[in-house]
Each structure stands twice: as C-alpha cells, then as structure tokens.
Amino acid sequence: VFGSSGASPSLGLPHHPVDMPPPNVVTADALASALRRLAPPLPFGMISLGMALRHATTRSHSPLEAAFCDGAVDCSEPFKTVANSTRSQLVRHSRARFASGARVAIGAPPSAESMQALEFVRGDSGFGAKSGPAMDASGVVDVHDLAQTVEFEGTCSLWEQRLALWWRAASDAPILRTQLEDIYAVPVFFLKHRSSFQHFVAYLDERPTEAASLRTALLLAPAPSILSASGFRRSEIAEIVEPFFVIVKSYVEQVHGRALATFRRAQHFADLRQPHTWYPGARKLHRKWLVHLGPTNSGKTHVATGRLLAAPSGIYMSPLRLLAAEMYERMRKAGLRCALRTGQERLGPDDATHIACTVELAPLAKGVTVAVVDEAQLILDRLRGAAWTRALLGVQAMELHVCGAAEPPGLLDVFHTLALECGDEVRADRRARMVPLVPEDRPLSGLAEARTGDCIVCFTRRDVMLTKAELERLGHLPAVVYGSLPPTIRRQQAKLFNDPVSGRNILVASDAVGMGLNLEIRRVVFRTLRKFDGGTTRHLFPSEIRQIAGRAGRFGGRYGDRGLVAAFTPGDHALIRDTLLRAGEDAPSSGECLQATLFPTPQQVEAFARTLEGELGRSLPFADLVERFLSLAAVSPAYTIARADGILDAARALDEIRLPPGEKFLFCLAPVSARDVATTAALHDFASRYAEIGQARFPKIELMEEPAAVTSRYIFELEGLHRICDLYFWLAARLPDAFVDAGAAEDTRLRIAERIARALTQPLAGEGCDEDFAGKCFDDDSIDDFYE
C-alpha cells in the first residue's frame, strides 16, 4: 500500500510494470479474499474493511499482503462480503493507526462487483454520498481521507447531524421506537416536541464526558436507516442503540422527571389489552358467529341478509352509506319497520325493529336477533378497521353473521380469536364464486372497443372525467360512479347503468364499485393498475384486483354466465391474467400475524386527558394528548393500534379552539380530510362558533348559475359544497341543541345533489377535466368512503 516511486499521471499511484503487480497495491479480488480470511469476525457477523486497511497500512505481513504475494487469491466471489455490507458497518473499527497520506488502490481495473462494493464503502453513512472517502473511477480510495470520514476531524456540524438523525429515528422508525418504549420505558412524545432536540443538545453540552462517549458510539454505529432496512437481530439492535438510549432515558428522567412520573401514573388509562370487556351487554349473551368468507359473487352476503330479513329484529352494518341505503330499501320492500342510520342520513322511526347503518354507527345498546357485519376483512385496515372490531365485540345479537373476502388466508383466524375472547361459538362457511371470472384474450386497444355492459375502472376523479369525456366524443352516454359523489347520485347513476333502455350502458367508475354495489357489469376494464392510497401511489394488491374484477358477471343477472376482465396495456393485462389464475395462492409471508385494528373510545381518551391535565395543572393541545395516549397504549397480540392520521390532522387544524377533550374529540371524528381545504375550513368555523357561543348556524350558500357548458371543475365545486352540508348534518346529529339548522342543511344538500345529477347527464366541455384545478382537488376517491 506504500509506494515511493514515480507516480502514475492518471491515478496518482506508484508506477510499476503492468506484468508485475506492485507489492503495495492490491486488487479488489485480493482485498475481498483478505477480508474473508480475517478472524475473528467483528460484531454482527461482519468482516471490517477497516481491519483490512489497518493491516494494509502497517507494513506487517498481514493476511492482505500474504494473500496477494502468495497468489492464493480466491476470485470466485469477488467482494461479496463488502457488497452485502454498508459503509457504516465496514468502517466500524477503522479509526486507529492510519498512516498519514497513505493510499490503498482497489483497482487495476475494478470489476462491476467491486465498483458496486466501493459505492457501498463510500455510500450511505447517514450524511449523504459526498461524505464518503475520495475515490476515482478506477477505485482509488485515500486511506487518510477514509480515516477523516470516520473521525470527521471533530467537525461539530456533522456530529450534530448524526445526533439529529438518531433523535428523529428514535421516534419515527418503528424498530427503534419499540426499543425505546418497551425496554427503556420512555414515551416517544418526549422526543417529538419542537424544542426537545435543542434541550437534549444543551443537556449534553453540560456533560462533556457522556457526550464524548455518545459521539464515539454514534459515529461508529450504522445509520438508523440501515438498522431499519437490514436483517439485524433484535439483540444486535439493542447493543447498537444502548449508548444512545441510556443517555436519552437519563435526559428525560432528569429534565422531564415530574411529567414522566405523571404519564406513568396515567398509563393505566391507556391499557387496551382486554377490549372485549368494554361491552358488558354483549358479554351477557352467548352469541353464535357464522363467518361467511368468499370472493365477490359467492352469495355470502345474500345468505346472511336473507337470515336478517326473516328475523324478528336485526341490524345490517355496512362500510358504505350506499350499501346501507340499498339494504334499507330491501327492508322497506319486505314490509319491515325499519330505519336508516348513517353519518349524513337518518330515516325511519327510533323504535324500528330492523336497522341498516354504516358500521361506525352500529347501535350496540340495542338487542336484536340477527346482525350482519359486511366487508369484515376491513377489520385489518389501519385507518378504519377499529369500527369493525367495535361492532364484532359489542353488537348484542344472538346470531352474528360476519361476511368477508376469501383473503388474506389468515382472516378466519382473526375472527376465531375475537370470538373466543368473547366466549362465543364460531362456525365458518367458505364459499366459492358462482360465476366464472375470465380474462379477455388480449388487452383493449382503446375506448373505441368499449361495449354495452362495460365498466371502465379509474382511480382518480380526473381520470373518471377524462374517460367520460372521451366516451362521449365516441358517441356513448356513460354513467358515472365514484367515491366522492353524493350517495343519492351514485344510486341514480347505478340505476341508469342497470336499466337496459336508459341508453347509459357503459359505466365509468372508481374502485368504489369494488365493494358490494349490485351492478349489471359484463366486463371490468382497468384503465390502470396504480392508485393513490392516501399516502403514496402504488400498484394494486392482487386481492384488490380480484375484488374489483369480481364485480363482472353477477349471478342471476343479465351477464350471469361469466364475468370478463381486461386492461388497456399488455403489461397490465398480463398481470390481471396472472392474478386471476393465482387466486387463493397469495398466502401471508412466513411469520406474518394478522391483527384486528383497535382504537380507544372517546371516554377513555377523555379520562386520560382529564387525569393528565389535572396532574400537570395545565391544558395540553389535543393532538398531543392523542399522541401521548397512543404512545402509552398497551394492546394484546391479537390487536394493533389504528392510525390516527385523520384525528390528528383535525386536532391540529382546531388547535387554538378551546373545548373540553371529549367535545374536541367529537369534532376530530368528523368526516373531513385534511386535503379538503374548504371542508376543513368549515369544520374550523363550526367548532369556533360552538366554542364561543355554544351554537353554530348553517351558512347561507348561494349556488352559482348553471353554466351553459358543464365542466369537471363545476361538478367538483358542487361536490365540495355538498360535503360542507354533509359535515353540518353530521354535527347536528350529534349536537342537535347547538347545530339547529339541520333542515336548512338538508334542503341545500338536496338542491346541490340535483345540480350534480343534471350536470352528469350533460357532455363535458373541452377535454373533460380542468387539469390544474383537478390537481389541487381532493382526489382520492376511496378516502371519502373511509369517512362514511
């Protein structure tokens, strides 16, 4: 590695004849071989590049030199050890005994595998690629520079950056957050306050010995992102994080000791390990669960609702207002004394024997003979699944029918676990699809091939409108169904599509059609297989493809012999074909455990807040209260805590409004998305007026004149006004003495719905969608149904 003769102009290395390897320059393969020979292995089963370089820079007869000089170089797996590692791990022990200005050449020339390894060597250290050691295209690494990279020459900015990286990861990375809370008993919300990191740095400044020890540990440790992504064992992670978490715990106990003691005393309010005990009325019954699992068009819901309609009393619980309304109509036609209860609709008498409702509004205090919980696989959903858990544990029905999809395969085990916790009896009924589902022989070349009975599935309102406009230019009159349309309009559009003489025999829809709508679909055609799920744009899961595709070929319907499925691109079409052929083969990965989703009741959150604020002697932002409750919450292995994104977003939007925790929690449960700016502003206005004077009147909404040419922008604006009416009506149902204008809200809502209905019957002007406006719109169709 040392050379003193003439330097190579291109590499700055000692020059030697090409047929005689220089004694102080090693090849990538030789270094790889030396790395494999070094013993004993370092912690975590890794071989350290630093150890090899340390040997290489001492002029001793190191394994590195020996491997090169005796020609015993094994090139079968060049640089495998290095390539499967990361720079942070490889330089773990490379800080000592570097010769000033020494160089090691890893080249002559490096292979592709070697270059990949070298990129790892100088790659992600937590600071970005530029912080790695200097290396040119031929693989020359400056050893002194590598030493500086590890030591950072005492540069405070880089050290503080590494410290901040670990501070953020401790509260955000699940694998580190679990360690901090479970082993060190430190709630992560102490790390999330906006000034907490600055306080921690000041704490370290007052303790230079502890700070120096922590600095050494963190600069040698792998980056937090590597711990999260790599296959480290829990014990290995515990060893790496111990120096950091020990000091973090000491900081929290010394600086926030009183608050920490208060939180630990309040922790028993966040004990959610026995949710079945929250419903004593249901526990007095010995209920019988009948779990009907199967794909779409398997008849599972038909069997369950048949039992419901024949029973003296019953409850039907649905994920969508639209499905609840359909069941309500079936109950009316059967001559039953029935009622409809959704967040925005309340029809029928209070003493109804049969109730159709959205699952969030399940009347758990009412005793009935039969209850049906539809689309029960949503119990696994981290956003909304807690409503299904509540319904299954708490409904007071002697006979409980649970209707769900055939997948994931472990779903039945989830229901078995819940039923056994409740002391109930369980029987499973697995059903097969009654109509075959067949992929077309080839993809469609375009919308010109659309035919009567087709359903074109899109995943944004923008694409729905563009598809509608293109079909209209081709001479078709399509019906339209998507999540953010008012339920009455969706019902009208579905009725038009199902009517063979309406002239609207092609349907353009979002994935709202995938959940229980009764539609006469001959063929489902996917416009794309990618969707935005509220957090990111991703490919559809196989179960989602099968769920949506399964709406084709309704048993007993006009196309009851088979259902057809297609796409517009060869790649999508091939994926659909493969997915349908592999139906039922997508088992969970090894060790995966499905869990029911759980969320605390408003009463639990309010009791927690009252205790916490009472001991602290001051009020806390409601978002902080919810985060602290969830960080302290303990659940049994059968459950997982729901994501509180919507509640926290609403809490932050209402942060300055002073309300008791219970009332603030109610407003945060309102059907509003943070990305829907107008409705969020309306929520803020309603809550502010309620807090100030105890009452909020419905605002006067003047509707614009109907335009001569309908645009998507006009329709989207009407939908936004309709959501504000829905919001007021939702609040009026829960606080009727304060929100006294429910009648005015309903009248305005009906007028807006009529405008939307008329607009959808007209062809769209221009290209069909104002792209600039649509890009700013709340454009995740499925999310509306998550606030049903």
Protein Blocks (a to p, Z undefined) as FASTA:
>chain_A
ZZcbdcdfklopacddfklccfkbccfklmmmmmmmpccddehhiacfklmmmmmmnopa
cfklmmmmnopacfklghklmmmmcfklmmmmmmgopaehiacddehiacfklmmmmmmm
mmcnonojklpccddfkopacfklmmmmmnonopaklmmmmmmmmmmmmmmmmklmmmmm
mmnopafklmmpmklmmmmmmmmmmmmmlmmmmmmmmmmpccfklmmmmccdfklmmmmm
mmmmmmmmmmmmmmmmmmmmmmmmmmmmmpckbmmlmmmmlmmpccddddddddehklmm
mmmmmmmmmpmbdcdddfbfklmmmmmmmmmmnopacddddfkbcedjfkbfbdcddfkl
ocfkbccfbdcdehkllmmpmklmmmmmmmmmmpccfbdcddddfbdfklmmmmmmmmmm
nopacdddddddfbdcdddfbdcfbjklpcehiacddfbfklmmmmmmmmmmnopacddd
dfklcfklmmmmmmmmmpmknopacccddfklmnopacddfbdcdfbfcdcehjaccddd
fklmmmmmmmgopehiaklmbccdddfbfklmmmmmmmmmmgoiaccdehiacddddddd
fklmmmmmmmmmmmnopacdfklmmmmmmmmpccdfkbccddfklmmmmmmmmmmpccdf
klmmmmmmpccdfklmklmmmmmmmmmmmmmnopacddddddddddfbdcfklmmmmmmm
mmmmmmmmmmmmmmmmlmmmlmmmmmmmmmmmmmmmmmmmpccehjhpafklmmmpccbf
klmmmmZZ
